[in-house]
């Protein structure tokens, strides 16, 4: 069974294990430790101590450190994709306002929560865990890109946005947001260089003006 399938089984809804708070505590501890020390230098013993569980308890939920690594992405990043899709589905009115909501919402999570740490971890460990990169690309990045390009295509169809390559514009929308989060979780906050929230507002304004019909 592949890592992804084992993680799905361990965290799948409706299982006794999923009802426990332990998996999330373990994942949160792992995100913090791997973000600080890297995957190779993070031991399961350290994760267990930080999560307040025994090492044996970790193996009740994850067969290996690699399985736990996949869970970081699944539990830490996929809910953001789902929340974004839900926001798009319920939105009425200006698509410019919707894009601003997406940029500022995801941007805040990237700069100020575990989500930015997760993206940093994936980027740092890409060569060591190609399966993880593929999983993150397909389940997180590709789905987010599809959602954003869909909003842009709708705006083109309604005349709110100018004709353009919606897929390329979606990448232009999200990549600065990702880099802002990686910066905040690598270099750290430094107002003399950049205010992450001011950057996000400026990016949203510039990007949306560039789309205007």
RAFEN-V317765 format. One record per residue. N is the residue number from 1. PSI is psi in whole degrees, -180 to 180 (NA if undefined). NEAR is the number of other C-alpha atoms within 8 Angstrom. D_CENTER is the distance of its C-alpha to the mean C-alpha in whole Angstrom. Layout:
BEGIN
n->N psi->PSI near->NEAR d_center->D_CENTER
n->N psi->PSI near->NEAR d_center->D_CENTER
END
This chain:
BEGIN
n->1 psi->134 near->4 d_center->25
n->2 psi->159 near->5 d_center->21
n->3 psi->-49 near->9 d_center->19
n->4 psi->-43 near->9 d_center->17
n->5 psi->-37 near->8 d_center->20
n->6 psi->-39 near->12 d_center->20
n->7 psi->-43 near->14 d_center->17
n->8 psi->-40 near->8 d_center->18
n->9 psi->-42 near->7 d_center->21
n->10 psi->-32 near->10 d_center->20
n->11 psi->6 near->11 d_center->18
n->12 psi->144 near->9 d_center->19
n->13 psi->146 near->5 d_center->20
n->14 psi->-6 near->6 d_center->24
n->15 psi->158 near->8 d_center->25
n->16 psi->-40 near->6 d_center->26
n->17 psi->-41 near->9 d_center->24
n->18 psi->-25 near->12 d_center->21
n->19 psi->-17 near->7 d_center->23
n->20 psi->151 near->7 d_center->23
n->21 psi->-9 near->7 d_center->21
n->22 psi->-46 near->7 d_center->21
n->23 psi->-43 near->12 d_center->18
n->24 psi->-37 near->8 d_center->16
n->25 psi->-40 near->9 d_center->18
n->26 psi->-45 near->13 d_center->18
n->27 psi->-44 near->12 d_center->14
n->28 psi->-41 near->10 d_center->14
n->29 psi->-41 near->12 d_center->17
n->30 psi->-41 near->11 d_center->15
n->31 psi->-46 near->12 d_center->12
n->32 psi->-46 near->10 d_center->15
n->33 psi->-43 near->12 d_center->17
n->34 psi->-37 near->12 d_center->15
n->35 psi->-34 near->12 d_center->14
n->36 psi->-38 near->6 d_center->17
n->37 psi->-8 near->9 d_center->19
n->38 psi->160 near->11 d_center->18
n->39 psi->-46 near->9 d_center->18
n->40 psi->-33 near->6 d_center->21
n->41 psi->4 near->7 d_center->23
n->42 psi->119 near->11 d_center->21
n->43 psi->152 near->7 d_center->23
n->44 psi->-31 near->9 d_center->23
n->45 psi->-40 near->8 d_center->26
n->46 psi->-41 near->9 d_center->24
n->47 psi->-45 near->13 d_center->21
n->48 psi->-45 near->15 d_center->24
n->49 psi->-44 near->10 d_center->25
n->50 psi->-31 near->9 d_center->22
n->51 psi->-9 near->10 d_center->22
n->52 psi->31 near->6 d_center->25
n->53 psi->169 near->10 d_center->26
n->54 psi->159 near->9 d_center->28
n->55 psi->-37 near->10 d_center->27
n->56 psi->-33 near->6 d_center->29
n->57 psi->-33 near->9 d_center->26
n->58 psi->-40 near->13 d_center->23
n->59 psi->-9 near->9 d_center->25
n->60 psi->-23 near->7 d_center->26
n->61 psi->-31 near->10 d_center->22
n->62 psi->130 near->12 d_center->21
n->63 psi->-24 near->8 d_center->23
n->64 psi->172 near->7 d_center->22
n->65 psi->-32 near->8 d_center->20
n->66 psi->-41 near->7 d_center->18
n->67 psi->-42 near->13 d_center->18
n->68 psi->-37 near->12 d_center->16
n->69 psi->-46 near->9 d_center->14
n->70 psi->-37 near->12 d_center->13
n->71 psi->-30 near->11 d_center->12
n->72 psi->-44 near->14 d_center->10
n->73 psi->-47 near->11 d_center->7
n->74 psi->-50 near->8 d_center->9
n->75 psi->-27 near->10 d_center->9
n->76 psi->-31 near->12 d_center->7
n->77 psi->-38 near->12 d_center->4
n->78 psi->-35 near->11 d_center->7
n->79 psi->-32 near->8 d_center->8
n->80 psi->-40 near->9 d_center->6
n->81 psi->-45 near->11 d_center->8
n->82 psi->-42 near->8 d_center->11
n->83 psi->-39 near->8 d_center->11
n->84 psi->-45 near->10 d_center->11
n->85 psi->-38 near->9 d_center->14
n->86 psi->-40 near->8 d_center->16
n->87 psi->-40 near->8 d_center->16
n->88 psi->-43 near->10 d_center->17
n->89 psi->-35 near->6 d_center->20
n->90 psi->-6 near->6 d_center->21
n->91 psi->139 near->7 d_center->22
n->92 psi->141 near->4 d_center->25
n->93 psi->-149 near->5 d_center->26
n->94 psi->129 near->6 d_center->25
n->95 psi->-23 near->10 d_center->23
n->96 psi->-43 near->7 d_center->22
n->97 psi->-38 near->8 d_center->22
n->98 psi->-45 near->10 d_center->19
n->99 psi->-39 near->12 d_center->17
n->100 psi->-42 near->11 d_center->18
n->101 psi->-42 near->8 d_center->16
n->102 psi->-48 near->10 d_center->13
n->103 psi->-48 near->13 d_center->13
n->104 psi->-36 near->11 d_center->14
n->105 psi->-53 near->8 d_center->12
n->106 psi->-39 near->10 d_center->8
n->107 psi->-41 near->15 d_center->10
n->108 psi->-45 near->10 d_center->11
n->109 psi->-41 near->11 d_center->8
n->110 psi->-38 near->16 d_center->7
n->111 psi->-27 near->14 d_center->11
n->112 psi->3 near->9 d_center->12
n->113 psi->-175 near->9 d_center->10
n->114 psi->-21 near->11 d_center->8
n->115 psi->-42 near->11 d_center->5
n->116 psi->-37 near->16 d_center->7
n->117 psi->-40 near->15 d_center->9
n->118 psi->-46 near->14 d_center->7
n->119 psi->-40 near->11 d_center->6
n->120 psi->-44 near->13 d_center->10
n->121 psi->-46 near->12 d_center->11
n->122 psi->-44 near->11 d_center->10
n->123 psi->-41 near->7 d_center->12
n->124 psi->-33 near->8 d_center->14
n->125 psi->14 near->9 d_center->15
n->126 psi->-45 near->10 d_center->15
n->127 psi->-28 near->6 d_center->19
n->128 psi->-26 near->5 d_center->19
n->129 psi->71 near->8 d_center->17
n->130 psi->-31 near->8 d_center->17
n->131 psi->-37 near->6 d_center->17
n->132 psi->-43 near->11 d_center->13
n->133 psi->-44 near->10 d_center->12
n->134 psi->-44 near->8 d_center->14
n->135 psi->-48 near->10 d_center->12
n->136 psi->-42 near->11 d_center->8
n->137 psi->-48 near->9 d_center->10
n->138 psi->-42 near->9 d_center->12
n->139 psi->-22 near->9 d_center->10
n->140 psi->-65 near->12 d_center->7
n->141 psi->-50 near->9 d_center->8
n->142 psi->-40 near->9 d_center->12
n->143 psi->-40 near->10 d_center->11
n->144 psi->-42 near->10 d_center->9
n->145 psi->-41 near->12 d_center->12
n->146 psi->-41 near->9 d_center->15
n->147 psi->-48 near->10 d_center->14
n->148 psi->-42 near->10 d_center->15
n->149 psi->-32 near->12 d_center->17
n->150 psi->-40 near->9 d_center->19
n->151 psi->-44 near->11 d_center->19
n->152 psi->-43 near->13 d_center->21
n->153 psi->-39 near->9 d_center->23
n->154 psi->-41 near->8 d_center->24
n->155 psi->-35 near->11 d_center->25
n->156 psi->-43 near->12 d_center->27
n->157 psi->-35 near->8 d_center->29
n->158 psi->-7 near->7 d_center->30
n->159 psi->2 near->8 d_center->31
n->160 psi->-33 near->10 d_center->28
n->161 psi->154 near->12 d_center->27
n->162 psi->157 near->9 d_center->29
n->163 psi->133 near->6 d_center->29
n->164 psi->175 near->6 d_center->26
n->165 psi->101 near->6 d_center->24
n->166 psi->-36 near->10 d_center->21
n->167 psi->-43 near->9 d_center->19
n->168 psi->-39 near->7 d_center->20
n->169 psi->-34 near->11 d_center->19
n->170 psi->-41 near->12 d_center->16
n->171 psi->-42 near->9 d_center->15
n->172 psi->-32 near->8 d_center->17
n->173 psi->-48 near->10 d_center->15
n->174 psi->-28 near->10 d_center->11
n->175 psi->-42 near->8 d_center->12
n->176 psi->-32 near->9 d_center->14
n->177 psi->-43 near->13 d_center->11
n->178 psi->-44 near->12 d_center->9
n->179 psi->-37 near->8 d_center->12
n->180 psi->-42 near->12 d_center->13
n->181 psi->-41 near->16 d_center->10
n->182 psi->-41 near->14 d_center->11
n->183 psi->-48 near->9 d_center->14
n->184 psi->-30 near->13 d_center->14
n->185 psi->2 near->11 d_center->13
n->186 psi->-63 near->7 d_center->16
n->187 psi->-41 near->6 d_center->18
n->188 psi->167 near->7 d_center->18
n->189 psi->134 near->8 d_center->19
n->190 psi->95 near->7 d_center->22
n->191 psi->-24 near->6 d_center->24
n->192 psi->-20 near->5 d_center->26
n->193 psi->-54 near->5 d_center->24
n->194 psi->140 near->9 d_center->21
n->195 psi->113 near->10 d_center->20
n->196 psi->-36 near->10 d_center->17
n->197 psi->-38 near->8 d_center->17
n->198 psi->-38 near->8 d_center->20
n->199 psi->-43 near->9 d_center->19
n->200 psi->-42 near->12 d_center->16
n->201 psi->-43 near->9 d_center->19
n->202 psi->-40 near->8 d_center->21
n->203 psi->-45 near->9 d_center->19
n->204 psi->-46 near->12 d_center->19
n->205 psi->-48 near->9 d_center->22
n->206 psi->-45 near->8 d_center->23
n->207 psi->-47 near->9 d_center->21
n->208 psi->-37 near->11 d_center->22
n->209 psi->-36 near->7 d_center->26
n->210 psi->-23 near->6 d_center->25
n->211 psi->-18 near->8 d_center->25
n->212 psi->139 near->8 d_center->28
n->213 psi->NA near->7 d_center->31
END
